[in-house]
Amino acid sequence: MAVRVFASARSRSLSSRLALCALAVGTIVLLASCAGSSKAATDATHVTFMAGFRPQANLPFVAAYVAKEQGFFAAEHLDVDIQHASGADEHLKLLLDKRVQFVTGTAAQVLRRSYDGLPTTAVALFGQRGDQGFVVRSDSGITKPADFKGRTVGFKSGVVPAELDALLRTAGLTRADVKLVAVGFDPREFIDRKVEVYPVFLDNEPDLIRKAGVDIRVFDPQDFGVPTLGLTYLVHNDTLAQDPQLVERFLRATLRGVRWTQEHPDEAITITLKYAPGADRAHQRYLLDTDLKNAARADGIGRGSIQQWQNLANLLNGYGVLPGPTDATKAWSGRIVDGLYQGGGIR
């Protein structure tokens, strides 16, 4: 009996030691796992994306909002701080100072900066057509560009856009054939009949004007053969040269954000409203739907051709927006975004 008691006690002692060992091993594994998670978080590359305008549903903005909220940035080991420019080209200045790594800008702005010798390059093109257009009242009798003759035509920011010059030229007109009037960004100037032809951002003000009860006709210069392009992502040339993998990771995450947005537009607007609290949901959806339509490409959103860019550069040069000939290859690089699509990196 004594032997059996001793054996039983020894068995219990062995079982206790094994249990303690298992507990210790489990604790070590758990600690290692926690340490690994902490290290992964610490290893994430911190970058700043600054949109060129206030929070709203412009597609390049939404792509970043979604990439952050859906974990696409985290999957690329990126810790992205999303900010919005307060105006006066703040985002460009901070990009040049390398205090932000990614910003937005129109293709025309990119070309102008390239002409001026600034070290920036567009690496993704969202707007396959520009966002600048014009509206008239449906009962104005203006049905085609030729009807602009003798009418009051607005222009913003003290600059007559090249798109207007080109649109007039399609009808054999020049600035001398219209009455140019400086206007602001408040569409009430058009609603109150300050001008007959009002310049608009096509994804924004037409919806606001219609909601104010004014029936309008919209003129998109691209519909009349005028080459235009829209919003892009820009990076500093040093970033593109020294850390192309960072650019690739950012683009892969945001283009995944675009694809998710195409499949879940309502949810994308909900995410957008986290960044733009109080914004009108229906108007934001109008903006997003317009941008998605204008970004569509058979070979993938975000891509572009050098011929598109050169056509725009030639147009801007022809109307003095660019003082001289411009080589578009210095403003646009589609190498990384093309590689993502060709390599199946957007999923």
N, C-alpha and C positions, 0 to 999 in steps of 0.2 A: 504493500500500500504506500509506503514511504517513497518508493521509487516512482510510483505512478504520480504522486503529488509533486515530487521534484520535477518530473518530466513535464507535467502540466504547467507548472510555474515557469519552467524554462521556455516552454512554447509561448506562454503569454508574454514573457519578456522579449522574445524574439519578434513576436507580432508587433509589440509596441515599438521596438526599434525600427522595424520595417515601415510602420506607419509614419514615424517621425522622419525617416529618410524620404519617404514619398512626399510628405508635407514640405520638407526642405527643398527637394527638387522642384516641386510645383511652385514654391515661392521664388526660387531662382529663375525659373522659366518666365513667371509673371513679371518679375522685376526686369528681366532682359527684354521682355516684350514691351513694357512701359518705356524702358530706356530707348528701345528702337523707335517707338512711336515718337518720343520726344526728340530724338535725333533727326527723324524724318521731317518733323515740323521745323526744327532748327535749320535743317539743310535747305528748306524752301528758299528760292531766290525772291527777294523783295523787289518789285518793280512798281512804277506808278503809271497808270493810264489816265490821261487828262483829255476828256472830250472838249471839243471846241465851243460848246454852247451849254445852256442849262440842261438839267436832266429831262429827257423826253425820249420818245420812241423812234428816234433815228436808228436805222438798222445797225450801224457800227457801235452805237451806244448800247443797244439792246443785246448785241452779241457779247459784249463785255459783262453786262449785268447778269445774263444767263450763265455765262461761263463761270462766274464767281459763285452764284447761288446754286448751280447744279453740280459743282465740284469739278468742272473741267479744268480750271486753273490748278486746283489742288492735284489733279491727276498728272499734271505736267510739273509738279513741284514748284509752283509759282505762288507767291503771296502777293496778290495784286491789290493795290490801293487805287480805287476809282475816284477820280476827282473831275470837276467841271470848271472850265475857264470862266473867269468873271468878266471877260471882255478885253479890248485893247491888245489882242493877240498874246495874252498871257501864256497860253499853252505853247506857242512857238518860242517865246523867250525862254521858258523853262526847259524846253527841249534842247535849245541851243546851248543852255547852261548845263545840260545833262542832269538836271534835277528831276526830270520825268523822262521816261523811256519810250512811251508810245502816245501819239496824239492823233486827232483827226484833222482833216483839211480838205477843201475841194481841190480837184485836179488843176483848176486854173490857178489857185493859190500855190500849189506845189510847183507848177511850171514857172511862176513868177519868182518864187524863192530860189529856184535853180538858176534862173537867168541872173539873179542878183548875186549868185555865188555862195548862197547859204548851204551848209553841209547837211541837207536833209534829202531823204528819198522816200517815195511812196512804195509800200510793199504789198498793199492789197487795195483793190479798186471795187468799191461797192456800187456806186452809181454808174451804171452803164449808159445813162443819159443824165444830163445836168438837172439841177433842181431849180433853175431860174426860168421863169415864164411870165406870162402877162394875162390879165383877165380884162374883159369888157362886159358891160351889161348886155344881156341877151336881146334887149329891145333897142340897142344902140345903133343898129344898122351896120355894125362892124362884123363881118363874117370871114374876112381874109386879111392878110397883111397889107394888101393894097389899099384897104379901107382905113388904114392908119393916117393916110394923107390928110393934112389939115386938122388933125385931132390933137387934143392935149394928151401927152404921153409922160408918165411919171418915171423918175429914176431915183434910186436911193443912194445914200452915203456920198453924195456929191460926185458920183462917177457914173457916166453913161456906159452901161455894160456892152461888151462886144456882141453878146447875144442879140441885143436890140439892133445894132448896126447890121449884123448879118441877116436878121429877120427882115429888116427893111429892104436890104439888097435883093432878097428873093423876089420882091415885088417891084424892083427897079426904082426904089426910093432911097433917100439919104436923110440924115438928121434935119437938113434944111427943109424937108417936106412936112415935118411935124412940129408941134409946139411943145418943147421940152419943159417939164416942170419938176423941180426938186420936191420929193415927198419923203415922209418918214416911214417907220415900220408899222404904224398903226393903220390897219385896213379901213378904219372909219373915214380916212381921208378919201378913199374911193367911194365908200358907202354914201358919204356926204357930197359926192360929185365934184370933188376938187379937180380930179382928172378923169378922162374918159378911158384911158388905157393905164392899168395899174400893174407895176412889177410885183411878182409874188414868188415865194418859195412854193413850188408845186405840191409838196407833200404837206403843206401847212395852211396857208391863208385861203385857198379856195374853199376849204371846208368851213373855216370861220366865217367867211363872207356869206356862204349859203345859209349857215345857221342864223345869220343876222337877217335872213329873209330876202336876200338879193339873188335873183336868178342870173347866172353868169355864163359866159363862153370863155373857155381856156385856150390859150395859145402856147404850145410847147414848141420852142424853136427846132427841136430835133424832128418833129413831124414835118417840117418844111425843108429838111435836108441840111440843117445847120449842125455841125459836129459839136457835141457837148458831152461832158463827163461830170460825175458827181463826187461824193465823199470818198475819202481814202483813209488808210492808216499810214502815218509817217513815222520814221525813225531817224535818229542821227546817223550820219554816214559812218562814224566810228563804231557805233553799235553793230551796224550791218556788217562791217569789215572784221571786227574783232570778236563778235559773239553772235554769229549767224544762228547758232543753236537756240539762243534765247528768243530770237525773232521767230524761229520755227515753232518753238513751244507755245509762244503767245498766239501765233496765227492758228495753230492746230486747235487750241482751246476755244478761241473765238469763232472759228469756222464750224466747230462742233456746236457752238452756241447758236449759230445761224441755222444749222440743220434742225436742231431741237426746236427753235422758234418757228420754223416752217411747219413742223408737225404739231406744235402746241401754241398757236398764236394767242389764245386767250390767257393761258398760263404765263406767257411771256409778258403780256400787258400787266398782269398782276405783279410780276417781279419788277417791272418798270415803275409801277406806282410806289414801290418801296423806296425808290430813289427820287421819285417825283410826287411826293404826297400832295393830295389836293388837286392834281391834274385831272382833267375830264377824260374818263375812260374811253368814251366813244371817239373823241378826237384823237387820242393816242393810238387807237386801233386804226383809224383812217391813215394816220401818219405812217404806222408800221406797214400796213397793207400796200400803201403807195411805194414805200422804199423797197419792199420785197419784190414788187412787180418790176421796178426800175433796176433792180440788182440782178435779175434773172439772166443766166447764161447757160447754154446747153452743156458747156464743159466745166461748169462750177462757179458759184458765186465767189467773188473776190479776185477772179482772174481778169486779165486785160491784155491787149496786144500793143506793141510799140507803135503800130500804125494808127491805132485810136489816139494815142497820146500825141503823135506827131501831127495828125490832122488838127487836133485842138491847138497845138502850139502854133501851127501855121495860121489858123484863124485869128488867134490872139495877136500874133505879130502883124497880120494884115490890117488890124484896126488899132494898132498902137498900144494895146494893153501890154504887150511885150515889145520893148523898143527895138529889138533886133531879132534875127533868126535864133532859134533855140533848138538844141539837140535834146530830144525827149528822152534819150537813153540815160541822160544825167539826172533825170527827175523820177524815173520809174524803173523798178526792178521786180519782175514777176518770177524770178528764179525760184524763190522759196515756196510761194503759193502754188506754182506749177508743179513743183516736186512733191508737195503734199498730196495733190490730187492724183498725179501719175503713180505715186507710190502707195495709194490707198490709205493715206494717213488721216483722212477725214471720214469718220465712221460714227 
